[in-house]
Amino acid sequence: MEYRDVASKTYVEEQIKANPSVIKKIPTERGLAEHFNVSRTTVKKALHCLMLEGYLFDNGKNLECSKAFEINMLKMSSLSEEVKQADNAQIKIKVISNKIITMPAELRIFFGSNEHLTRIIRQRVLGEVPLSYEITYLSSQKFKKLDQMDLNNVSLYQFLKDRYHLVPSHGREEITYEVVTKDKATYLQLIEGTPIYKVSSYSFDINFQPFEHTVQYLVGNQFRYHLSAKNIFDYGKKYK
């Protein structure tokens, strides 16, 4: 493939990503070729790449844009805020469990203590479609009586800011794939063994003190993660 062909294919991909509705307005390769002033071969290759990346899928009749939410890994905000900003979407948050537990051995180093934690298990749903199943651990001493609060349909980060005056500073995330187990499959409405995202996050406040560890299990085709920062060098300097 010549350089100009590569450039044209990339151009078509970027235009479709920036304006996904063009796929519905112009559903044929010929129409898209005329619209972008490129060859049908270029359009075909661009559409194929977008399908491989998960931006498009074939519903059996025509191509549709996937509705995956874009999540910025470098942004210090909650999943609810990211999803809402991505599609002006309203999600429901159901609390499955909220109670004080003894410190799990694997979290003693992160929290730097052996104190009790508040463990909150939640499910997020968009309409009738489950998005995530997540387990959050917070200091029961720092966030007193949190286990007694009604956290249904509440952004946890915003609640911690408003009630406990928490100011989050930075954190780290570890993203892996795993297959869904029977217990999580029930809440995510997936077949046992389906690949899902596992996102483990570790968060710190402005005093560089750990305040939260969360494990999120996300339906794989509902999310795409990316890195986006104005100045990646400043980011690295600030938090190293």
N, C-alpha and C positions, 0 to 999 in steps of 0.2 A: 504494500500500500504506500503510495506516495505521500510526502509530507502534507501537501494541500488536502489530500483525502482525509488524513488523520485530523487535521485542523478543522475541516468541515464537519466530521463526525463528532468531534468534541463540542463544536459550536451547537450542533443540533441537540446533543445531550444536555448542555447547559441551559439552552432555551426551554426545553421541556421541563427541566427541574425547576426553573424559575417561574414557569407558567404552565402547570400541569393540566389546566383546563383545555389546552390546545388539543389534547388527545381526544376529548369528547367533541370538540367543535369540528376537528378535522380527523376523522377516524381512519382514513386510508393512507397508505404509503405514498401513493401518487399525489394526494392532496398535500401531504406534509412536505414532499419534495418541492412542489410548486411554492408552498408557503415559505420555506426556508431557502428557496433558490439553490437547491443541491440535487444530486442524482438520487434515484430511488434506491440504488445500492447503498449510498451513504446513509440514507434514512433507515434502511433495513438493518445495517450494522449498528447504528446508534440505538435503535429500539432493542436489538438483541442484547447489547451491553447493559442497557437500563433494566432489562428483565433479569439478567444475571446478578445485578447489584440489588435487586429487590424493589426498585422504584416503580416498576410496572409489572403487571401480571396479566395472563390471558384467562378470561372468564369463560372461554369456550366460544364466544361470539366475536369479541373484540378485545382490545387492550384497555386496561384501567390502571389508574395510578393507585399505588398502595397507600394506605392511610397511616403508615408508621409515623410515630412522633419522633422528632429530632431532639436529642438530648445532648447538651453541651457539657462535656466532662469537666471543663475548667470553671464552670459557673457554680457558685456557692448558693444554690437555691433548692427548694424541695421539688420532688417529682410532680406534685400538684401544680406548682407554679410553672414548671417547664411545660407540662401538658397543656395548661390553660393558655400560655403564651403561644404555643405551637399551633393551636387550632381553635382558640377561643372556646375550648371545650369545658364542659362541666362534668366532673367525675364524682362518683359517690364513694365515700370511705366508710367501710364497715369494720368496727372493732370486734375481733373474734375473742380476744383475751387481753386483759390488762391487770397485771398483778406483780407483787414484789417477790423476787426469787433470790436465792443465794448466788454469789458470783460464780459463773462458769470458769473452770480452771483456765481455759484458753483465752479469757479476756482479762486475767489479772495483770498481765504485763501492760496491756494498753491502758487500762484505767489506773494502774499503779496502786491498787489497793485490793482488799478482800471484802469490801463493803457489799451490802445488798444492792441489787439493781431492780429498777422497774422494767419489766418486759412487756412490750405491747405488740400484739399480733394483729395485723390488719389486712383487709382485702380492698382493692380498688376496682371499681367497675365503671365503664363508660357505657351508658345505656343499659343493655343487657349483656354486654361483653366484658368479661373479666380482663383486667390489665396486669394486676400484680398480686402477689401474696408476699407479705414482708414481716420481718421480726426486728423490732427495735429495742435496744438496751440503753437505759439512761440511769444515771446516779440517783438512787432514791433519797439520798441526803441533800443533794443539790436541788432536786425537784421534788420537794415534799408534797405528799398527798396527790401526786400525779396519778396514782393508781385508782383514785376515787373520782377522777374527772371524766365527764362524758366527752370522748374524743371522736365520736361518730361525725363524719362529714366535716372534719376540722383539719386544717393544715397544721401539722405538728410543729414545724419550725415557727410559724407565725404565732402559735399558741405559746410556745416557750419564750418567744420574744416579748409578747404582751404581758404574760403573767409572771414570768421569772426574770425578765429583763436580760435575756440571753442575747449576746452579740456574737454570732458565728464568725470565725475568721478564715479558716482553711481546713482542708481535709485531703484524704486520698481515697481512691476507689480501685478495687480490683474486679475486673470483669472477666468472667469465664462462662463457658457453656457446660451444661450438664443435662441429663435427662430427668424429666419430672417423675417424682415418686408418687405412690398411691395417695398419700395424704394431701399433697399439694395439687395433684391432678384434679381432685374434687373441687377445690376452690378456683382453679384456673380453667375448669371445664375442658381439660385436655385428656387425650388418651395417654395412659401410663407409658413412659418411655419416650415421649415427645421431647425434642431438644428445647431448652429454655435458657434465658440469660440468668446468671447468678451474679448479682452486683453487691459486693461487700464494701461498705463505706465506713470510714473512721474520721470523725469530725472533732475539731478543736475550737475553743473560744478565743477571744482577743488576748487572753492571758496565756495562750498556748497550752491550756489545760484540756484534756480530753473530756468530752461531754456526751458523745453518742456513738454507738456502733449499730449499724443496720445491715441486715441481709435482705435483699429484694430478689424475688423470683419473678421474672417478667416473661410474658408471652413473646417469643422471639420475633414474630412477624409484625408486632405492634410498635417496635422501637428501633431506632438507629442511633448509635452514639458517634459523636464527632468531637474534635478538639477545635476550639475557636477562641483566640485571645488577641487583643490589640497589640500586645508586645510580649511575646513569649519569653524574651530575655529578662524583662522586668519581673515577670511572674516567677521565673525560676530563682531570681535573686532574692525576692521578697520572702519566699517560703522554704528556702533551703536551710 
